[in-house]
Amino acid sequence: MSASVSASPTIRVYEPHAEESSDQDALAKRASSYDGKVIGLLDNTKDMSRELLEEVQSLLQQDFPTAEFRYFRKKSVSGIAPELLKQVESCDAVITALGD
């Protein structure tokens, strides 16, 4: 009878971290109100993005009843077509959602 030795699998755990940067990008200026503004909702095509954006729109409409909402959907999760980017740039504010 031969003895077999089974080696335990090795599990490596990585702790990704980076040095804290002292450089801070400035935040975009925020509107004091979004009433009367055009708000773009940009769907990145991931699962559940539409549902998340619909909920965000519903909540924002309660606070800003005269805001106009425009829904955009990218063709794929990576990049954005130039013609779609032009449409999105016409909005006063844009919200994007990452589903899954």
C-alpha positions as a Markdown table, in Angstrom:
| # | Residue | x | y | z |
|---|---|---|---|---|
| 1 | Met | 0.0 | 0.0 | 0.0 |
| 2 | Ser | 1.4 | 3.3 | -1.0 |
| 3 | Ala | 0.9 | 6.4 | 1.1 |
| 4 | Ser | -0.2 | 9.5 | -0.7 |
| 5 | Val | 0.5 | 13.0 | 0.6 |
| 6 | Ser | -1.9 | 15.7 | -0.3 |
| 7 | Ala | -0.6 | 19.3 | 0.0 |
| 8 | Ser | -3.0 | 21.9 | 1.4 |
| 9 | Pro | -3.8 | 24.6 | -1.1 |
| 10 | Thr | -2.1 | 27.9 | -0.5 |
| 11 | Ile | -4.3 | 30.9 | -0.1 |
| 12 | Arg | -2.8 | 34.3 | -0.6 |
| 13 | Val | -4.4 | 37.3 | 0.8 |
| 14 | Tyr | -3.4 | 40.7 | -0.6 |
| 15 | Glu | -4.1 | 43.9 | 1.2 |
| 16 | Pro | -4.3 | 46.6 | -1.4 |
| 17 | His | -3.6 | 50.1 | -0.1 |
| 18 | Ala | -2.1 | 53.3 | -1.3 |
| 19 | Glu | -0.5 | 56.3 | 0.3 |
| 20 | Glu | -3.0 | 59.0 | 1.0 |
| 21 | Ser | -2.6 | 61.8 | -1.4 |
| 22 | Ser | -2.3 | 65.4 | -0.2 |
| 23 | Asp | -3.6 | 66.6 | -3.6 |
| 24 | Gln | -7.4 | 66.9 | -3.6 |
| 25 | Asp | -9.4 | 67.5 | -6.7 |
| 26 | Ala | -11.9 | 70.3 | -6.3 |
| 27 | Leu | -15.5 | 69.2 | -6.2 |
| 28 | Ala | -17.8 | 70.4 | -8.9 |
| 29 | Lys | -20.0 | 73.3 | -8.1 |
| 30 | Arg | -23.5 | 72.3 | -6.9 |
| 31 | Ala | -26.7 | 74.1 | -7.9 |
| 32 | Ser | -28.6 | 75.5 | -5.0 |
| 33 | Ser | -31.8 | 73.9 | -6.5 |
| 34 | Tyr | -32.5 | 71.6 | -9.3 |
| 35 | Asp | -36.0 | 72.9 | -9.9 |
| 36 | Gly | -36.3 | 73.9 | -13.6 |
| 37 | Lys | -33.0 | 72.1 | -14.4 |
| 38 | Val | -32.4 | 69.2 | -16.7 |
| 39 | Ile | -31.1 | 66.2 | -15.0 |
| 40 | Gly | -29.6 | 63.4 | -17.1 |
| 41 | Leu | -29.8 | 59.8 | -16.0 |
| 42 | Leu | -27.0 | 57.8 | -17.6 |
| 43 | Asp | -27.5 | 54.0 | -17.6 |
| 44 | Asn | -24.2 | 52.1 | -18.1 |
| 45 | Thr | -26.0 | 48.9 | -19.2 |
| 46 | Lys | -25.3 | 46.9 | -16.1 |
| 47 | Asp | -28.0 | 44.8 | -14.5 |
| 48 | Met | -30.4 | 46.8 | -12.3 |
| 49 | Ser | -29.1 | 50.2 | -13.5 |
| 50 | Arg | -32.4 | 51.3 | -14.9 |
| 51 | Glu | -34.2 | 50.3 | -11.7 |
| 52 | Leu | -31.7 | 52.3 | -9.6 |
| 53 | Leu | -32.0 | 55.4 | -11.8 |
| 54 | Glu | -35.8 | 55.2 | -11.7 |
| 55 | Glu | -35.7 | 55.2 | -7.9 |
| 56 | Val | -33.3 | 58.1 | -7.8 |
| 57 | Gln | -35.5 | 60.0 | -10.2 |
| 58 | Ser | -38.6 | 59.3 | -8.1 |
| 59 | Leu | -36.8 | 60.6 | -5.0 |
| 60 | Leu | -35.5 | 63.8 | -6.7 |
| 61 | Gln | -38.9 | 64.6 | -8.2 |
| 62 | Gln | -40.3 | 64.8 | -4.6 |
| 63 | Asp | -37.7 | 67.6 | -3.8 |
| 64 | Phe | -37.6 | 69.2 | -7.2 |
| 65 | Pro | -41.0 | 68.9 | -8.9 |
| 66 | Thr | -40.2 | 71.1 | -11.9 |
| 67 | Ala | -36.9 | 69.4 | -12.8 |
| 68 | Glu | -36.8 | 67.7 | -16.2 |
| 69 | Phe | -35.3 | 64.2 | -16.5 |
| 70 | Arg | -33.7 | 62.7 | -19.5 |
| 71 | Tyr | -32.8 | 59.1 | -19.7 |
| 72 | Phe | -29.7 | 57.9 | -21.6 |
| 73 | Arg | -28.3 | 54.4 | -22.1 |
| 74 | Lys | -24.8 | 53.6 | -23.2 |
| 75 | Lys | -24.3 | 50.8 | -25.8 |
| 76 | Ser | -21.8 | 49.1 | -23.5 |
| 77 | Val | -20.3 | 49.6 | -20.0 |
| 78 | Ser | -17.0 | 50.8 | -21.5 |
| 79 | Gly | -16.7 | 54.2 | -23.0 |
| 80 | Ile | -19.3 | 56.5 | -24.3 |
| 81 | Ala | -20.2 | 57.3 | -28.0 |
| 82 | Pro | -19.4 | 60.9 | -28.9 |
| 83 | Glu | -23.0 | 61.6 | -30.1 |
| 84 | Leu | -24.3 | 60.3 | -26.7 |
| 85 | Leu | -21.7 | 62.4 | -24.8 |
| 86 | Lys | -23.0 | 65.5 | -26.6 |
| 87 | Gln | -26.6 | 64.8 | -25.5 |
| 88 | Val | -25.5 | 64.1 | -21.9 |
| 89 | Glu | -23.5 | 67.4 | -21.9 |
| 90 | Ser | -26.7 | 69.3 | -22.6 |
| 91 | Cys | -27.9 | 68.5 | -19.1 |
| 92 | Asp | -27.4 | 70.7 | -16.0 |
| 93 | Ala | -26.5 | 67.6 | -13.9 |
| 94 | Val | -26.0 | 64.0 | -14.7 |
| 95 | Ile | -26.4 | 60.9 | -12.5 |
| 96 | Thr | -25.0 | 57.6 | -13.5 |
| 97 | Ala | -25.7 | 54.2 | -12.0 |
| 98 | Leu | -23.6 | 51.1 | -11.7 |
| 99 | Gly | -25.9 | 48.1 | -11.4 |
| 100 | Asp | -25.2 | 44.4 | -10.6 |
